[in-house]
Amino acid sequence: MIDLNQLGFFISHHRNRKGLAGQTIGSSLKHYRLQKNLTLEEVSDGICSVSYLSKLENNLLIPTDKYLLQLKDKLKLTDLNLEFAESNVIHQMLDAIENDDLLKLEDYEKFFEQFDYRSKLIKYAYDIYNHIEFDLSIIYSDLIIYASQFTTDEFILFLYVTALYLYKESYFKKVVHLTKSLLTFEIDRPRFMAKVKYLNTVSLYRCGSLIQIDKKYQSTLNMLIDRQMINYVIELQKRYLLFLSKYLNIRELKTKINGLNHLNREEKHYIKAVGHFSKGNYDKVLEFTKNILTKKSIYFIIHLCALDKLKKHGVLLDLLTKHKSLFKTLDKHEKIIMEYLEKKCRKDSTLLNFLKTKIMGTYFTSEDFDYRQYLLGELKNLYRDKKYYKEALKVSEQIADEIKEAAKIE
């Protein structure tokens, strides 16, 4: 879907560009030439040299009015097209994102019916930022053709919203790489860069990279505090504590939870539940989630998994039947684990094939509770119960390999 090596080439290209951030007319001309299936020779004929047009399209020079009018006529462009190419709508969009403002439909919908590359970029950014479902591969493929011609603002916007999309789809390693690259750009947007660093850090957390989290947590926290981004500070502290809950003993965890006054009762109970689950204290998980299990899908699922570990499958199936319909917006990982638990409770004969199909060779994780590690452990046990010891060993090795790989992520 998204080739990081290809993106890496464009990242290097933009990092090395000097003094061309604002020139976009050439990019628009190139877009319309390609759209009309015209060659450089056909468009430049009778107007300028092929070399001149090539440099213009690559934003290496600014056209004279004479050439610009002739090229506009050759490509049958309106004044609106070229005025739009010089607009600062991308800059305005970055301002809104930096300040956590909404991207309002009325500000951008006029571009949705246009077909130049920048209109496509605006639609791409608008849809991702506002969590609108669409087929990313089509628009991404159209946009990446013009990546070398993007202005700095356009390229920064493109990278950032692509990282947001990858985060939503749980491609956390790719998010780490993209945000790490974004942080190397000299961008005079302090809050925006803090958001990029926050996204990088929480993606490391979601990858299970304990070493890198320990390295970056405090510097990210300090940057957010310096910029008075209090909501991000609170969310990062909560995520960090959830991550540590798997490694701290219960007494240490309780002390740290009590040190965060902004956590509500539900959040405190959930963090304690995650800590107890990692240590096999499944009765404690039930104790801390019994009164909150219908509040959020993540609370519900860890409660179900604890029931499964305690082999209370009758209670588990009753809860699934009673409450599953409460959660209208389950992500793909939550759907998989609920389907798995239901099949297991009903002693479905396809359980082994279901697990192999859904998780082997696929990377996913959850908001906090590690579904993949849980399901891999279940798959290993199924193989072992059926005396497929070689396959069980392979799954054990895969679990160990994924933990090692997470440690290497930077």
C-alpha positions as CSV (number, residue, x, y, z in Angstrom):
1,M,0.0,0.0,0.0
2,I,2.5,2.6,1.2
3,D,6.1,2.1,0.2
4,L,8.4,3.6,2.8
5,N,11.5,3.3,0.5
6,Q,9.7,5.4,-2.1
7,L,8.6,7.9,0.5
8,G,12.1,8.0,1.8
9,F,13.4,9.1,-1.6
10,F,10.9,12.0,-1.6
11,I,11.7,12.9,2.0
12,S,15.4,13.2,1.1
13,H,14.5,15.2,-2.0
14,H,12.5,17.8,0.0
15,R,15.0,18.0,2.8
16,N,17.6,19.1,0.3
17,R,15.5,21.6,-1.5
18,K,16.5,25.3,-1.0
19,G,14.3,28.4,-1.6
20,L,11.6,26.7,-3.7
21,A,8.9,26.1,-1.0
22,G,6.4,28.6,-2.5
23,Q,6.7,27.8,-6.2
24,T,3.8,25.6,-7.3
25,I,2.7,26.8,-10.8
26,G,5.1,24.3,-12.4
27,S,3.5,21.4,-10.5
28,S,0.0,22.4,-11.7
29,L,1.1,22.7,-15.3
30,K,2.7,19.2,-15.1
31,H,-0.5,17.8,-13.6
32,Y,-2.7,19.2,-16.4
33,R,-0.2,18.1,-19.1
34,L,-0.2,14.5,-17.8
35,Q,-4.0,14.6,-17.4
36,K,-4.3,15.5,-21.1
37,N,-1.7,12.8,-22.1
38,L,0.5,15.4,-23.7
39,T,4.3,15.1,-23.9
40,L,6.8,17.8,-23.0
41,E,7.6,18.2,-26.7
42,E,3.9,18.7,-27.6
43,V,3.3,21.3,-25.0
44,S,6.5,23.3,-25.4
45,D,6.3,23.3,-29.3
46,G,6.1,26.9,-30.5
47,I,6.4,28.3,-27.0
48,C,9.7,27.4,-25.3
49,S,12.4,24.7,-25.3
50,V,11.7,21.3,-23.8
51,S,14.4,21.9,-21.3
52,Y,12.7,25.1,-20.1
53,L,9.3,23.4,-19.7
54,S,10.9,20.5,-17.8
55,K,12.6,22.9,-15.3
56,L,9.4,24.9,-15.0
57,E,7.4,21.7,-14.1
58,N,10.0,20.8,-11.5
59,N,9.7,24.2,-9.9
60,L,13.3,25.1,-10.7
61,L,12.3,28.5,-12.2
62,I,9.5,30.9,-12.3
63,P,7.9,31.4,-15.8
64,T,7.6,34.8,-17.4
65,D,4.1,36.1,-18.0
66,K,4.5,35.6,-21.7
67,Y,5.3,31.9,-21.4
68,L,2.7,31.4,-18.7
69,L,-0.1,32.7,-20.8
70,Q,1.0,30.7,-23.9
71,L,1.2,27.5,-21.8
72,K,-2.1,28.2,-20.2
73,D,-3.7,28.6,-23.6
74,K,-2.0,25.4,-24.9
75,L,-3.4,23.4,-22.0
76,K,-6.8,25.2,-22.1
77,L,-6.5,26.3,-18.4
78,T,-8.7,29.0,-16.8
79,D,-7.3,31.8,-14.7
80,L,-9.0,30.1,-11.7
81,N,-6.7,27.1,-12.1
82,L,-3.5,29.1,-11.9
83,E,-4.8,31.4,-9.1
84,F,-5.7,28.3,-7.2
85,A,-2.2,26.9,-7.7
86,E,-0.8,30.0,-5.9
87,S,-3.4,30.0,-3.0
88,N,-2.4,29.4,0.6
89,V,-5.2,27.0,1.4
90,I,-2.6,24.3,2.4
91,H,-1.0,26.8,4.9
92,Q,-4.5,27.5,6.4
93,M,-5.1,23.8,6.7
94,L,-1.8,23.3,8.6
95,D,-2.8,26.2,10.9
96,A,-6.0,24.5,11.7
97,I,-4.4,21.1,12.4
98,E,-1.7,22.8,14.5
99,N,-4.3,24.5,16.7
100,D,-6.5,21.4,17.0
101,D,-9.3,23.3,15.1
102,L,-11.9,21.5,13.0
103,L,-11.5,21.3,9.3
104,K,-14.9,22.7,8.3
105,L,-16.6,21.4,5.2
106,E,-17.6,24.8,3.9
107,D,-13.9,25.9,3.9
108,Y,-12.8,23.1,1.6
109,E,-15.7,21.5,-0.3
110,K,-15.2,23.8,-3.3
111,F,-12.0,21.9,-4.0
112,F,-13.5,18.4,-3.9
113,E,-14.8,18.5,-7.4
114,Q,-11.5,19.7,-9.0
115,F,-8.9,17.3,-10.3
116,D,-5.6,19.1,-9.9
117,Y,-3.1,17.5,-7.5
118,R,-3.6,20.1,-4.8
119,S,-7.3,19.7,-4.7
120,K,-6.8,16.0,-4.3
121,L,-4.3,16.6,-1.5
122,I,-6.9,18.9,0.3
123,K,-9.6,16.2,-0.1
124,Y,-7.1,13.5,1.1
125,A,-6.1,15.5,4.2
126,Y,-9.7,16.5,5.0
127,D,-11.0,13.0,4.9
128,I,-8.2,11.5,7.0
129,Y,-8.3,14.3,9.6
130,N,-12.0,14.0,9.9
131,H,-12.0,10.2,10.0
132,I,-14.0,9.8,6.8
133,E,-13.8,6.3,5.3
134,F,-12.4,6.2,1.8
135,D,-10.1,4.1,-0.4
136,L,-6.7,5.6,0.4
137,S,-4.7,3.6,-2.2
138,I,-6.4,5.3,-5.1
139,I,-5.8,8.9,-4.0
140,Y,-2.4,8.1,-2.5
141,S,-1.3,6.6,-5.8
142,D,-2.4,9.8,-7.6
143,L,-0.7,12.1,-5.2
144,I,2.7,10.3,-4.9
145,I,3.3,11.0,-8.6
146,Y,3.6,14.7,-7.7
147,A,5.5,14.3,-4.4
148,S,8.7,15.7,-5.8
149,Q,6.9,18.8,-6.9
150,F,5.1,19.5,-3.6
151,T,5.9,22.6,-1.8
152,T,7.3,22.1,1.7
153,D,3.9,22.8,3.3
154,E,2.2,20.4,0.9
155,F,4.7,17.7,1.6
156,I,4.5,18.2,5.4
157,L,0.7,18.0,5.3
158,F,0.9,14.9,3.0
159,L,3.3,13.1,5.4
160,Y,1.4,14.0,8.6
161,V,-2.1,12.9,7.5
162,T,-0.6,9.8,5.9
163,A,0.9,9.0,9.3
164,L,-2.5,9.6,10.9
165,Y,-4.1,7.2,8.5
166,L,-1.4,4.5,9.2
167,Y,-1.9,5.0,12.9
168,K,-5.6,4.4,12.6
169,E,-4.9,1.3,10.6
170,S,-2.4,0.0,13.2
171,Y,0.7,0.2,11.0
172,F,2.7,1.6,13.9
173,K,6.2,0.8,12.7
174,K,5.5,2.9,9.5
175,V,4.1,5.7,11.7
176,V,7.4,5.7,13.7
177,H,9.4,6.0,10.5
178,L,7.3,8.7,9.0
179,T,7.1,10.9,12.1
180,K,10.8,10.4,12.7
181,S,11.4,11.8,9.2
182,L,9.0,14.7,9.8
183,L,10.9,15.7,12.9
184,T,14.1,16.2,10.8
185,F,12.5,19.1,8.9
186,E,13.0,22.7,10.0
187,I,9.4,23.7,10.5
188,D,8.5,26.9,12.3
189,R,5.3,25.4,13.8
190,P,6.1,24.6,17.5
191,R,2.7,23.0,18.3
192,F,2.6,21.0,15.1
193,M,6.0,19.6,15.7
194,A,5.0,18.7,19.3
195,K,2.0,16.8,17.8
196,V,4.4,14.9,15.5
197,K,6.6,14.0,18.4
198,Y,3.6,12.9,20.4
199,L,2.4,10.7,17.5
200,N,5.9,9.2,17.2
201,T,6.1,8.4,20.9
202,V,2.6,6.8,21.2
203,S,3.4,4.7,18.1
204,L,6.5,3.4,19.8
205,Y,4.3,2.5,22.7
206,R,1.9,0.7,20.5
207,C,4.8,-1.2,18.9
208,G,5.9,-2.4,22.4
209,S,9.3,-0.7,22.2
210,L,10.1,-0.4,25.9
211,I,13.7,0.8,25.3
212,Q,12.7,3.6,23.0
213,I,9.7,4.6,25.1
214,D,12.0,5.1,28.1
215,K,14.3,7.2,26.0
216,K,11.6,9.5,24.4
217,Y,8.8,9.7,27.0
218,Q,10.3,12.5,29.1
219,S,11.5,14.7,26.1
220,T,8.1,14.4,24.5
221,L,6.4,15.2,27.8
222,N,8.6,18.3,28.3
223,M,7.9,19.5,24.7
224,L,4.1,19.2,25.3
225,I,4.3,21.0,28.6
226,D,6.4,23.8,27.2
227,R,3.7,24.4,24.5
228,Q,1.0,24.2,27.2
229,M,-0.7,21.3,25.3
230,I,-2.3,20.0,28.5
231,N,-4.7,17.4,26.9
232,Y,-1.8,15.8,25.2
233,V,0.3,15.8,28.4
234,I,-2.6,14.0,30.2
235,E,-3.1,11.4,27.4
236,L,0.7,10.7,27.1
237,Q,1.0,10.2,30.9
238,K,-2.0,7.8,30.8
239,R,-0.6,5.8,27.8
240,Y,2.8,5.6,29.4
241,L,1.4,4.3,32.6
242,L,-0.7,1.7,30.7
243,F,2.5,0.6,29.0
244,L,4.4,0.3,32.3
245,S,1.5,-1.6,34.0
246,K,2.7,-4.7,32.3
247,Y,6.1,-4.4,33.9
248,L,5.6,-2.8,37.3
249,N,4.7,-4.8,40.3
250,I,1.2,-4.0,41.6
251,R,2.4,-1.9,44.5
252,E,4.5,0.3,42.2
253,L,1.6,0.6,39.8
254,K,-0.8,1.7,42.5
255,T,1.6,4.4,43.6
256,K,2.0,5.8,40.1
257,I,-1.8,5.7,39.5
258,N,-2.4,7.7,42.7
259,G,0.2,10.2,41.5
260,L,-1.9,11.1,38.4
261,N,-4.8,13.2,39.8
262,H,-6.4,13.8,36.4
263,L,-7.3,10.1,35.9
264,N,-10.9,9.3,36.5
265,R,-12.1,6.2,38.4
266,E,-12.8,4.2,35.2
267,E,-9.3,4.8,33.8
268,K,-7.6,3.9,37.1
269,H,-9.6,0.7,37.3
270,Y,-8.7,-0.2,33.7
271,I,-5.0,0.4,34.2
272,K,-5.0,-1.8,37.2
273,A,-6.9,-4.5,35.2
274,V,-4.2,-4.4,32.5
275,G,-1.5,-4.7,35.1
276,H,-3.2,-7.7,36.8
277,F,-3.9,-9.4,33.5
278,S,-0.2,-9.4,32.6
279,K,0.5,-11.1,35.9
280,G,-2.2,-13.7,35.6
281,N,-4.4,-12.3,38.3
282,Y,-7.6,-12.8,36.3
283,D,-10.0,-12.6,39.3
284,K,-8.6,-9.1,40.0
285,V,-9.2,-8.2,36.4
286,L,-12.9,-9.1,36.8
287,E,-13.1,-7.2,40.0
288,F,-11.8,-4.0,38.5
289,T,-13.8,-4.1,35.3
290,K,-17.2,-5.6,36.4
291,N,-18.7,-2.1,37.0
292,I,-17.3,-0.5,33.9
293,L,-17.3,-3.2,31.3
294,T,-20.1,-1.6,29.2
295,K,-18.5,1.8,29.2
296,K,-15.9,1.1,26.5
297,S,-15.1,-1.8,24.2
298,I,-11.6,-2.1,25.6
299,Y,-13.0,-2.6,29.1
300,F,-15.5,-5.2,27.9
301,I,-12.9,-7.2,26.0
302,I,-10.3,-7.5,28.8
303,H,-13.2,-8.6,31.0
304,L,-14.1,-11.3,28.5
305,C,-10.5,-12.4,28.1
306,A,-10.2,-12.8,31.9
307,L,-13.3,-14.9,31.9
308,D,-11.8,-17.1,29.2
309,K,-8.6,-17.6,31.1
310,L,-10.7,-18.6,34.1
311,K,-12.7,-21.0,31.9
312,K,-16.0,-19.3,32.8
313,H,-17.3,-19.7,29.2
314,G,-21.0,-19.8,30.2
315,V,-20.7,-16.3,31.8
316,L,-18.6,-15.1,28.9
317,L,-21.2,-16.2,26.3
318,D,-24.0,-14.7,28.2
319,L,-22.2,-11.3,28.3
320,L,-21.4,-11.5,24.6
321,T,-25.0,-12.2,23.8
322,K,-26.3,-9.5,26.1
323,H,-23.9,-6.6,25.4
324,K,-22.1,-7.1,22.1
325,S,-24.7,-4.9,20.3
326,L,-23.7,-1.9,22.6
327,F,-20.5,-1.4,20.7
328,K,-21.4,0.0,17.2
329,T,-17.9,1.1,16.3
330,L,-15.6,-1.8,17.0
331,D,-12.3,-1.8,15.2
332,K,-11.2,-4.8,13.2
333,H,-9.0,-6.1,16.0
334,E,-11.9,-6.0,18.5
335,K,-14.2,-7.7,16.0
336,I,-11.6,-10.5,15.6
337,I,-11.2,-11.2,19.3
338,M,-15.0,-11.1,20.0
339,E,-15.6,-13.5,17.1
340,Y,-12.8,-15.8,18.4
341,L,-14.2,-15.9,21.9
342,E,-17.7,-16.6,20.7
343,K,-16.4,-19.5,18.5
344,K,-14.4,-20.8,21.4
345,C,-17.4,-20.8,23.8
346,R,-19.5,-22.5,21.2
347,K,-16.7,-25.1,20.6
348,D,-16.7,-24.2,16.9
349,S,-14.7,-26.8,14.8
350,T,-13.2,-24.0,12.6
351,L,-11.5,-22.3,15.6
352,L,-7.9,-23.3,14.6
353,N,-8.3,-22.3,11.0
354,F,-10.0,-19.0,12.1
355,L,-7.0,-18.1,14.2
356,K,-4.4,-19.1,11.5
357,T,-6.3,-17.0,8.9
358,K,-6.8,-13.9,11.1
359,I,-3.4,-13.5,12.9
360,M,-0.6,-15.4,11.3
361,G,1.5,-13.0,9.2
362,T,-0.7,-10.1,10.2
363,Y,0.4,-7.3,12.6
364,F,-2.2,-5.7,14.8
365,T,-2.5,-4.5,18.3
366,S,-5.1,-2.7,20.4
367,E,-5.6,0.6,22.1
368,D,-3.9,-0.8,25.2
369,F,-4.5,-4.5,25.8
370,D,-2.3,-6.6,23.5
371,Y,-4.8,-8.7,21.6
372,R,-2.2,-10.1,19.2
373,Q,0.0,-11.6,21.9
374,Y,-3.2,-13.0,23.5
375,L,-4.4,-14.6,20.3
376,L,-0.9,-16.0,19.4
377,G,-0.9,-17.6,22.9
378,E,-4.3,-19.1,22.2
379,L,-3.1,-20.4,18.8
380,K,0.0,-22.0,20.4
381,N,-2.2,-23.8,23.0
382,L,-4.6,-25.0,20.2
383,Y,-1.7,-26.5,18.3
384,R,-0.3,-28.1,21.5
385,D,-3.7,-29.6,22.4
386,K,-3.9,-31.2,19.0
387,K,-0.3,-32.5,19.4
388,Y,1.0,-30.2,16.6
389,Y,4.1,-29.6,18.5
390,K,6.2,-28.3,15.6
391,E,3.6,-25.7,14.8
392,A,3.2,-24.7,18.4
393,L,7.0,-24.2,18.6
394,K,6.8,-22.0,15.5
395,V,4.2,-19.8,17.1
396,S,6.3,-19.5,20.3
397,E,9.3,-18.5,18.1
398,Q,7.1,-15.9,16.4
399,I,6.0,-14.4,19.7
400,A,9.7,-14.1,20.8
401,D,10.7,-12.7,17.4
402,E,8.0,-10.0,17.6
403,I,9.2,-8.9,21.1
404,K,12.8,-8.7,19.8
405,E,11.7,-6.7,16.8
406,A,9.8,-4.3,18.9
407,A,12.9,-3.6,21.0
408,K,14.8,-2.6,17.8
409,I,12.3,0.0,16.7
410,E,13.7,3.5,16.8
